[in-house]
Amino acid sequence: MGRLYIVATPIGNLDDITLRAIQVLQSVDLIAAEDTRHTLKLLNHLEISKPLISCHRHNEEIKTEILIEKLREGQNIALVSDAGTPGICDPGEVVIRKCIEEGIETIPIPGACAMINAIITSGLDTKEFTFLGFLPLNKKLRKEKLEEIRKAKKTIILYEAPHKLIVTLKDLAEILEDRKVVLARELTKIHEEFIRGNINEIIQKAENLKGEMVLMIEGNKVIEEENHFENLSIEEHYKWYEQQGMEKKEIIKKMAKDRGTSKNEIYQKFI
């Protein structure tokens, strides 16, 4: 029975490959890669020549069976993604789970991971954090995740593609007030950058940014106060803010954030 090696590769700077990763890539019989062309560039840089098989998000179910058969035959296989650690918002999870079910030894070869490198240089709380990967595109699921972020007391970590960044930041602006946000861009590359501020400051600086993005959001420090509103009726909630001298428009905006709903939904209650 062969072994499956889960090999982390550089997220930018090719010098971040570990000695152990190089030794594994040199010794295995086959390398399963997210994009064989991308992995070939790394192998050429390392002067390693090995057979490659593609294993990406759209063919992982099919290729898993092929890889399992080769492992049963005694071949050792290295699983790599285009950058970073396989299985973390990258292909690999299906293959790894199947190997465990089949009793095939799976061995992690640690290395670069974008979210870890981002959080340790963020300046935000690292004692507890929640990684949510990419926000869903489905409106209902996305709304649920945004509400989860709004209520989260722990630091939140997100990935986002550059062409979707502004949309995501504007969605976050609807639920975040003055919480600290850090945008890490192009980690370990020439144009590595950390942009820090509140959500509106990040939006102002994020137009036309390119590269790989990691968004980190400070945990909600006032969630205990917000939980108080869950026990109030809509009318009681409104009156609570009214007694503080706030105008109707501002009250409705605050209530929508407190309850994780749209301003229009609250407004309809008071027409």
C-alpha positions in Angstrom: 0.0 0.0 0.0 1.4 3.4 -1.0 1.2 6.6 1.0 -0.4 10.0 0.2 1.7 13.0 1.1 -0.2 16.2 1.5 2.4 18.8 0.4 2.2 22.5 1.1 3.8 24.6 -1.6 4.8 28.3 -1.7 2.0 30.9 -1.9 4.3 33.3 -3.7 8.0 33.3 -3.0 9.4 30.0 -4.3 12.1 30.0 -1.6 9.4 29.2 0.9 9.4 25.5 -0.1 10.6 23.4 2.8 13.5 20.9 2.6 11.1 18.1 3.5 8.7 19.1 0.8 11.5 18.9 -1.8 12.6 15.5 -0.5 9.0 14.2 -0.8 8.5 15.6 -4.3 11.8 13.9 -5.3 10.9 10.6 -3.9 7.2 10.0 -4.8 6.1 8.0 -7.9 3.4 10.5 -8.9 2.3 14.1 -8.2 -1.4 15.0 -8.2 -1.7 18.7 -9.0 -4.5 21.2 -9.1 -3.0 22.6 -12.3 -0.2 20.6 -13.8 1.1 23.5 -15.8 1.4 25.6 -12.6 3.1 22.8 -10.6 5.5 22.1 -13.5 6.9 25.6 -13.1 7.7 24.8 -9.4 9.2 21.4 -10.3 11.4 23.0 -13.0 12.6 25.5 -10.5 13.5 22.7 -8.2 15.0 20.6 -11.0 12.6 17.7 -10.3 11.0 15.6 -13.0 8.0 13.4 -12.0 4.8 12.2 -13.7 1.9 14.6 -13.1 -1.9 14.0 -12.9 -4.5 16.7 -12.7 -6.8 16.7 -9.6 -8.8 19.9 -9.5 -12.3 20.9 -8.2 -14.1 19.9 -11.3 -12.6 16.4 -11.6 -11.7 15.5 -8.0 -14.4 12.9 -7.6 -13.3 11.0 -10.8 -9.5 11.4 -10.2 -9.8 10.2 -6.6 -10.7 6.7 -7.8 -7.7 6.6 -10.1 -5.4 7.9 -7.3 -6.8 5.4 -4.8 -6.1 2.5 -7.2 -2.5 3.6 -7.7 -2.0 3.9 -4.0 -3.4 0.4 -3.6 -0.8 -0.8 -6.1 1.9 0.6 -3.8 2.7 3.9 -5.5 3.5 6.9 -3.3 1.7 10.1 -4.3 2.3 13.7 -3.4 -0.9 15.9 -3.5 -0.3 19.6 -4.2 -2.4 22.6 -4.9 -1.4 25.7 -7.0 -0.3 27.5 -3.8 -0.4 26.8 -0.1 -1.8 23.8 1.7 -4.1 21.4 -0.2 -7.7 21.1 1.3 -7.8 24.7 2.6 -10.1 26.3 0.1 -8.3 24.1 -2.5 -8.8 20.6 -3.9 -7.7 17.7 -1.8 -10.4 17.2 0.8 -12.2 14.4 -1.2 -9.0 12.5 -1.9 -7.8 12.8 1.7 -11.1 11.6 3.1 -11.3 8.6 0.7 -7.7 7.6 1.7 -8.7 7.6 5.4 -11.7 5.5 4.6 -9.5 3.0 2.7 -6.9 2.8 5.5 -4.3 4.5 3.3 -1.7 6.4 5.3 -1.9 10.2 4.8 1.1 12.3 5.8 1.0 16.1 6.1 4.1 18.0 4.8 3.6 21.4 6.4 4.5 24.7 4.8 2.8 27.9 3.6 -0.8 28.7 4.3 -2.2 32.2 3.4 -4.6 32.6 6.3 -2.0 31.7 8.9 0.6 34.1 7.5 -2.1 36.8 7.3 -3.4 36.5 10.8 0.0 36.5 12.5 0.8 39.8 10.9 -2.6 41.4 11.2 -2.3 42.8 14.7 -5.8 41.4 15.5 -6.5 38.8 18.3 -4.9 35.5 17.4 -6.0 33.5 20.5 -9.2 32.5 18.8 -10.3 33.0 15.2 -12.8 31.6 12.7 -11.9 30.8 9.1 -14.8 31.1 6.7 -13.0 30.8 3.4 -14.9 32.5 0.5 -18.3 33.9 1.2 -21.2 32.1 -0.6 -22.6 33.6 -3.8 -26.1 32.4 -3.0 -28.0 35.4 -1.5 -29.6 33.5 1.4 -26.4 31.6 2.4 -24.4 34.8 2.0 -26.8 36.7 4.3 -26.5 33.9 6.9 -22.7 34.2 6.8 -22.7 37.9 7.1 -24.9 37.6 10.1 -22.5 35.1 11.6 -19.7 37.6 11.0 -21.7 40.4 12.6 -22.2 38.4 15.8 -18.8 36.7 16.0 -16.7 37.6 19.0 -13.7 35.9 17.5 -11.5 37.3 14.7 -12.9 36.3 11.3 -10.7 35.4 8.3 -12.0 35.4 4.7 -10.5 34.8 1.3 -11.7 36.9 -1.6 -10.9 37.2 -5.4 -9.8 40.6 -6.5 -12.8 41.1 -8.9 -15.3 40.4 -6.1 -13.5 42.4 -3.4 -15.4 45.7 -3.5 -18.8 43.9 -3.6 -17.8 41.9 -0.5 -16.4 45.0 1.3 -19.7 46.9 0.7 -21.7 43.9 2.0 -19.5 44.0 5.1 -20.0 47.7 5.4 -23.7 47.0 6.0 -23.0 45.0 9.1 -19.8 46.4 10.6 -19.5 49.6 12.4 -16.2 50.7 13.8 -14.5 47.3 14.0 -10.9 47.0 12.9 -10.4 45.3 9.5 -7.1 44.2 7.9 -6.7 43.4 4.2 -3.6 41.3 3.4 -2.6 41.3 -0.3 -0.1 39.3 -2.3 1.5 37.6 0.7 5.2 36.7 0.3 5.3 38.4 -3.2 7.0 41.5 -4.4 3.9 43.7 -3.8 2.9 42.3 -0.4 0.8 44.8 1.4 -1.3 45.1 4.6 -4.1 47.7 4.6 -5.6 48.5 8.0 -8.5 50.6 9.2 -12.3 50.4 9.6 -14.4 49.0 6.7 -15.0 52.3 5.0 -11.3 53.2 5.1 -10.5 49.8 3.5 -13.1 50.4 0.8 -11.5 53.8 -0.1 -8.1 52.1 -0.5 -9.2 48.9 -2.2 -10.3 50.1 -5.7 -8.5 48.3 -8.5 -6.3 46.2 -6.2 -5.1 43.0 -7.8 -3.7 39.7 -6.4 -4.6 37.2 -3.7 -6.6 38.7 -0.9 -7.1 37.8 2.8 -9.6 39.8 4.8 -9.5 39.8 8.6 -12.2 41.3 10.8 -12.0 42.1 14.5 -14.4 40.2 16.7 -17.6 42.0 17.9 -16.8 43.6 21.2 -20.4 44.9 21.9 -22.3 41.7 21.1 -23.5 41.4 24.7 -25.4 44.8 24.3 -26.8 43.7 20.9 -28.1 40.5 22.4 -30.3 42.6 24.6 -32.4 43.6 21.6 -33.3 40.1 20.7 -35.6 40.0 23.8 -37.4 43.2 22.7 -40.3 43.6 20.3 -39.9 45.8 17.2 -41.8 48.5 18.9 -39.8 48.3 22.2 -36.6 48.3 20.2 -37.6 51.4 18.3 -38.6 53.2 21.5 -35.3 52.3 23.2 -33.4 54.3 20.5 -36.1 57.0 20.4 -35.6 57.7 24.1 -32.0 58.4 23.3 -33.0 61.3 21.0 -32.2 59.5 17.7 -34.0 60.4 14.5 -36.3 57.8 12.7 -33.9 57.3 9.8 -31.0 56.5 12.1 -33.1 54.4 14.4 -34.2 52.2 11.5 -30.6 51.8 10.3 -29.4 50.8 13.8 -32.4 48.4 14.2 -31.6 46.7 10.9 -28.0 46.0 12.0 -29.1 44.9 15.5 -31.5 42.4 14.0 -29.5 41.3 11.0 -32.3 42.3 8.6 -32.8 45.0 5.8 -33.6 48.6 6.6 -36.6 48.3 4.3 -38.0 45.4 6.3 -37.9 47.5 9.5 -39.2 50.6 7.7 -42.3 48.7 6.5 -43.3 48.0 10.1 -43.6 51.8 10.8 -45.4 53.0 7.7 
